[in-house]
Amino acid sequence: MNTIKWGIIGCGDVTEVKSGPAFSKVPNSSLVAVMRRDAVKAEDYAKRHNVPKWYDDATALINDPEVNAIYIATPPLQHEEYTLQSLAAGKPVYVEKPMALNSDAAERMAGAAEKYGVKLCVAHYRREQPLFLKIKKLLEEKVIGDIRFVDLKMLQSKKADVIAKSEHNWRLDPAIAGGGLFHDLAPHQLDLMLYFFGNPVKSHGVSLNQATAEGVDDLVTGHILFESGVIFNGTWCFTVAEGETKDSCEIYGSKGKISFPMFGHQIKIITNGREEIIDFAPLQHVEQPMIEKVVSYFLGQSANPCSGNEAVKTMNLLDRFTEKD
C-alpha cells in the first residue's frame, strides 16, 4: 500500500469542510468514493468534491476493491456496525468521535481491530492541532510548574452555534447520538485531558435534564483523578442565558495558569504575575493535521495517533459522568 484511497461512509455536513477535502490534500492520500443513503445527495457531494465514485449502500463501498481505507462519519449509532464490517473486510478505519453510543460498543470495536489485525483510529483530531500540541509542550516543559488541577466550563445557550448544522438535529436523540450535546462536544475535551494527563484512576459525575424538550441531559458535571495526581472538574450546561455563554479550560500549576478555549484560537499563560498570549490561525480543514497522521500510520510510517483502546477511555468517562442510579 503506497497510497491511501479513502471511502467515506456518511458524506454529510460534517465532511463538507472539516474533513472531506483534506483526504485529497494530504500526501499519499486521495478520496475515491463516498456513500450516503440518499443517492442524489451522495452524487451531488461527489460531483462538487471531484470524487469519482458514489454509493447509497455502505457494503458496496466497503467492498469496492479500489477503496483501501474507510472513514466513518455517520452519527454514532452506525459507528459500531460499519467499523466491524470494514475491519472484517480487512480495511483500516478512521471513525468519528464519539467512538460509539457507549463504552461497551467502543470496546467491541477496539476488540475487533485486534481480532482481525486491522488498524483503527478515532477522530480525536484536536490532538494534532497546533494549539493543543503547544499546550502539551508547555505542560511537559513545566512552564506553570507542577499541575494541580483543571477547571473546564462549557456553557452554551439554546441558540449556541458550536455544533455542525444538520437537517435533522440527531444530536439530541440518545438512540442516535448516545446522549445530548454533551456526547457531541465533551469527547473533544475529555480526550485532551487524557492526552495531557494520562490514565484516570477515579471518576464520577452528575447529569440531568433541566430545560430541554427532547429529554436529554443538558447539565453535566464530572470529576476525574488522574494517576499523575491532577484533578479535573468539568461543567457542561446547554441552557444558560445568551449573555452567560463560556468556553474555558484553565490548568492551574504551582507557578501559574494556562487558559484556553476548546473551540477558539488563543492560549493565555500567566506566570509570576505576567501574562503572555499566543494566537493561532484558524485551520481551513480542522481534521487535516490528524488525517496526515492517520495516513502515515496506515502506511506503516508512524504510530497510531489515537487508538481504539485510547478512545474507549474517553467513552468510559462519558458513561461515568452520565450514568443513572
C-alpha positions in Angstrom: 0.0 0.0 0.0 1.7 3.2 -1.2 -1.4 5.5 -1.3 -4.4 5.5 1.0 -7.5 5.5 -1.2 -10.4 6.6 1.0 -14.0 5.8 1.0 -16.3 7.9 3.2 -19.4 6.4 4.8 -21.7 9.2 5.7 -20.7 12.2 3.5 -23.0 14.6 5.4 -22.5 18.2 6.6 -19.6 17.4 8.9 -17.5 16.3 5.9 -18.1 19.3 3.7 -15.2 21.4 5.1 -13.9 19.9 8.4 -12.6 16.7 7.0 -13.7 15.6 3.5 -11.5 17.9 1.3 -8.4 17.1 3.5 -8.3 13.5 2.3 -7.2 14.6 -1.1 -4.8 17.4 0.2 -2.7 15.1 2.4 0.3 13.5 0.7 -0.1 9.9 -0.4 -3.9 10.1 0.1 -6.9 10.5 -2.1 -10.7 10.3 -1.7 -12.0 7.9 -4.3 -15.6 7.1 -3.1 -18.4 8.4 -0.9 -21.6 6.9 0.4 -24.8 8.3 1.7 -28.2 6.6 1.9 -29.7 9.3 -0.2 -28.2 8.6 -3.6 -29.0 12.0 -5.0 -27.1 13.7 -2.2 -24.2 11.2 -2.5 -23.9 12.0 -6.2 -24.1 15.7 -5.5 -21.4 15.6 -2.9 -19.1 13.5 -5.2 -19.5 15.9 -8.1 -18.9 19.0 -6.0 -15.8 17.5 -4.5 -14.5 15.8 -7.6 -14.9 12.3 -6.2 -15.1 9.6 -8.9 -17.5 7.2 -7.2 -20.6 7.4 -5.1 -22.8 4.8 -3.4 -26.1 4.6 -1.5 -25.0 1.4 0.2 -22.2 1.1 2.7 -21.5 -2.6 2.0 -20.9 -1.8 -1.7 -18.4 1.0 -0.8 -16.6 -1.3 1.8 -16.2 -4.0 -0.9 -15.0 -1.7 -3.6 -11.6 -3.1 -4.4 -10.2 0.4 -5.1 -11.0 1.6 -1.6 -8.3 0.5 0.8 -9.3 2.6 3.9 -12.7 3.7 5.4 -13.7 7.0 7.1 -16.9 6.6 9.0 -18.7 10.0 9.5 -22.2 8.8 10.2 -24.0 9.6 13.5 -22.7 7.4 16.4 -25.5 4.8 16.0 -23.9 3.4 12.9 -20.2 3.6 14.1 -20.0 0.1 15.5 -21.8 -1.7 12.6 -19.7 -0.1 9.9 -16.5 -0.3 11.8 -16.9 -4.0 12.4 -17.9 -4.6 8.8 -14.9 -2.7 7.5 -12.4 -4.3 9.8 -13.8 -7.8 8.9 -13.2 -6.8 5.2 -9.5 -6.0 6.0 -10.0 -2.2 5.5 -8.4 0.1 8.1 -10.8 2.5 9.7 -10.8 6.1 10.8 -14.0 6.7 12.8 -15.5 9.9 14.0 -16.0 10.8 17.6 -17.7 9.9 19.8 -16.4 6.5 19.0 -19.7 4.8 19.6 -23.0 5.0 21.5 -21.4 3.8 24.7 -18.2 2.2 26.1 -19.4 -1.4 25.6 -19.8 -0.8 21.8 -16.4 1.0 21.8 -14.8 -2.0 23.4 -16.2 -4.3 20.8 -14.8 -2.1 18.1 -11.4 -2.0 19.7 -11.5 -5.8 20.2 -12.4 -6.3 16.5 -9.3 -4.3 15.4 -7.2 -6.7 17.5 -9.0 -9.8 16.4 -8.7 -9.0 12.6 -5.2 -7.4 13.0 -6.5 -4.3 11.1 -5.7 -0.7 12.0 -8.3 1.5 13.8 -8.0 5.2 14.6 -10.6 7.5 16.3 -11.0 11.1 15.2 -10.0 12.9 18.4 -8.4 15.3 16.0 -7.6 18.1 18.4 -4.6 16.1 19.5 -2.8 17.1 16.3 -3.8 20.7 16.1 -1.0 23.3 16.7 -2.8 25.0 19.6 -3.2 21.8 21.6 0.3 20.5 20.7 1.6 23.8 22.1 -0.3 23.3 25.3 1.1 19.8 25.7 4.6 21.1 25.2 4.1 23.8 27.8 2.9 21.2 30.3 5.8 18.9 29.6 8.3 21.8 30.0 6.6 22.7 33.3 6.1 26.3 32.3 3.5 26.6 35.0 5.2 24.2 37.3 3.6 21.0 38.7 0.0 20.7 37.7 -2.5 20.9 40.5 -6.0 20.9 38.9 -8.1 21.7 35.8 -11.3 23.6 35.7 -13.4 23.3 32.5 -16.6 25.1 31.7 -18.7 24.7 28.5 -21.8 26.9 29.0 -24.0 27.4 26.0 -27.4 28.8 25.4 -30.1 27.0 23.4 -29.1 29.1 20.4 -25.5 28.0 20.5 -23.7 27.5 17.2 -20.8 25.4 18.3 -22.0 22.2 16.6 -22.2 21.4 12.9 -25.6 22.1 11.5 -27.7 19.2 10.0 -31.1 18.8 8.5 -32.2 16.7 11.5 -30.9 17.5 14.9 -29.9 13.9 15.7 -27.5 15.1 18.4 -30.5 15.5 20.7 -31.7 11.9 20.1 -30.0 9.5 22.5 -30.8 6.5 20.3 -28.7 8.0 17.5 -26.1 10.1 19.4 -25.8 8.3 22.8 -27.0 11.4 24.6 -27.4 15.1 24.0 -24.9 17.8 23.2 -22.6 16.7 26.0 -22.0 13.5 24.0 -21.2 15.5 20.9 -18.8 18.1 22.4 -17.3 16.5 25.6 -15.4 13.8 23.7 -13.1 16.5 22.3 -12.4 17.9 25.8 -12.1 14.7 27.8 -9.8 13.1 25.2 -7.5 16.1 25.5 -7.4 15.7 29.3 -6.4 12.0 28.8 -3.8 13.2 26.2 -2.4 15.8 28.6 -2.5 14.0 31.9 -2.6 10.2 31.3 -4.8 7.5 32.7 -7.6 8.2 35.2 -7.9 6.2 38.4 -11.2 7.6 39.6 -14.1 9.4 38.0 -17.7 10.2 38.7 -20.4 12.7 37.6 -23.9 14.0 37.9 -26.2 14.7 35.0 -29.8 15.7 34.4 -32.3 17.3 32.1 -33.4 20.8 33.3 -34.9 22.5 30.3 -34.5 20.5 27.0 -37.7 19.4 25.4 -36.1 16.2 24.0 -35.5 15.0 27.5 -31.7 14.6 27.1 -29.3 15.6 29.8 -28.5 19.3 29.3 -26.4 19.8 32.5 -23.5 17.5 33.3 -20.7 17.8 35.9 -17.8 15.5 36.1 -14.7 14.9 38.2 -11.5 12.9 37.4 -8.5 11.9 39.5 -5.5 11.1 37.2 -2.6 8.8 38.1 -0.4 11.9 37.9 -2.3 13.4 40.8 -4.1 16.0 38.7 -7.7 16.6 39.5 -10.2 17.6 36.8 -13.5 19.4 37.4 -15.9 20.0 34.4 -19.3 21.6 34.0 -21.3 21.4 30.8 -24.6 23.3 30.6 -26.5 23.9 27.3 -29.4 26.1 28.6 -27.7 29.2 30.1 -28.7 32.7 29.2 -27.3 34.0 25.9 -25.1 36.5 27.7 -23.6 33.9 30.0 -22.0 31.5 27.4 -18.5 30.3 28.2 -15.9 28.1 26.6 -13.0 27.9 29.1 -10.4 25.4 30.2 -8.0 26.6 33.0 -5.0 24.5 34.0 -3.5 25.5 37.4 0.1 24.8 38.3 2.4 25.6 41.1 3.9 28.5 39.2 0.9 29.8 37.2 -2.0 29.1 34.9 -2.7 28.2 31.3 -6.1 29.2 29.9 -7.7 28.4 26.5 -11.0 27.8 24.8 -11.7 24.4 23.3 -13.3 26.0 20.3 -11.0 29.0 19.9 -7.6 30.1 18.8 -5.7 31.6 21.7 -3.7 30.4 24.7 -3.1 32.7 27.7 -0.2 31.9 30.1 0.1 33.6 33.5 3.3 33.2 35.5 4.8 35.4 38.1 2.0 37.9 37.6 2.9 38.3 33.9 0.6 37.4 31.1 1.6 36.0 27.7 -0.9 35.5 24.8 -0.3 33.1 21.9 -2.6 33.4 18.9 -3.1 30.6 16.3 -4.6 31.0 12.8 -7.8 29.1 12.2 -7.4 25.9 10.2 -9.2 25.6 6.9 -9.9 21.9 7.5 -9.7 21.2 11.2 -9.1 17.5 10.8 -6.3 17.8 8.3 -3.4 17.5 10.8 -4.9 14.4 12.2 -5.6 12.9 8.8 -2.0 13.4 7.9 -1.0 11.3 11.0 -3.6 8.7 10.2 -2.4 8.3 6.7 1.2 8.0 8.0 0.1 5.3 10.4 -1.9 3.4 7.8 1.2 3.4 5.6 3.3 2.0 8.4 5.4 5.1 8.8 4.4 6.3 12.3 2.5 5.3 15.5 -1.3 5.4 15.9 -2.3 9.0 16.8 -5.5 7.8 18.7 -6.2 4.1 19.0 -9.5 2.4 19.7 -8.2 1.4 23.2 -7.4 5.0 23.9 -10.8 6.2 22.8 -12.5 3.6 24.9 -11.2 5.5 28.0 -13.0 8.6 26.8 -16.2 6.6 26.3 -15.9 5.3 29.8 -15.7 8.8 31.1 -18.8 9.8 29.1 -20.7 6.8 30.6 -19.4 7.5 34.1 -20.5 11.2 34.1 -24.0 10.4 32.8 -24.8 7.1 34.4 -28.0 6.9 36.5 -28.5 5.2 39.8 
